[in-house]
């Protein structure tokens, strides 16, 4: 069982990782590697993966090693579910004591046994809202995840859930800023194109915008694409807006 001082050390390390990581995927990869280091024993390596499921976002999968990545990728190849996805979606720990005797996901179990795996333990992180994530642990040994091992994994997940929540929030803010910048860039291009049409046709802003919409409809091309073509044709290059993000 982790001591109070070790829990503090893990929290500080995870929080520092959040601040130093370029994006949520980089953070989760380091989290998977830290999990493998913390939960493995000498001569008894555990493979670790992290599955992150966010609303309207593609699943993010991070792994402690290429071997662990292969295990996670196998799980996503089965339409009838898998331990890691079940743990994340249902917010409950999933324990596969021996893949030789697994009946819930027989096809998955048969495939992953071909890679030498014999036991799996998946633990959900404690996150906000509809975001779901789970730590996926794989072992070459059957019955590897006994009660002390499961308690250790649960403790590690509890200690790192706050850092995962922070990483997801930072990712959301970053993506929102990126979306806003793209919106402003698009709006700028349309406004510049409208100004060009006004000058060329000696018409009002509303009339110029209607001409731009008509061209978009006639060509079956998005409005911002038509606008970009008009700006580019003027020889000034693409329109840019000033945005500090």
Secondary structure, 3 states (H helix, E strand, C coil): CCCHHHHHHHHHHHHHHHHHCCCHHHHHHHHHHHHHHHHCECCECCEEEEEEECCCCCCEEEECCHHHHHHHHHHCCCCCCCHHHHHHHHCCCEEECCHHHCCCCHHHHHHHHCCCCCEEEEEECCCCCCCEEEEEEEECCCCCCCHHHHHHHHHHHHHHHHHHHHHHHHHHHHHHHHHHHHHHHHHHHHHHHHHHHHHHHCCCHHHHHHHHHHHHHHHCCCHHHHHHHHHHHCCCCCCCCCCCC
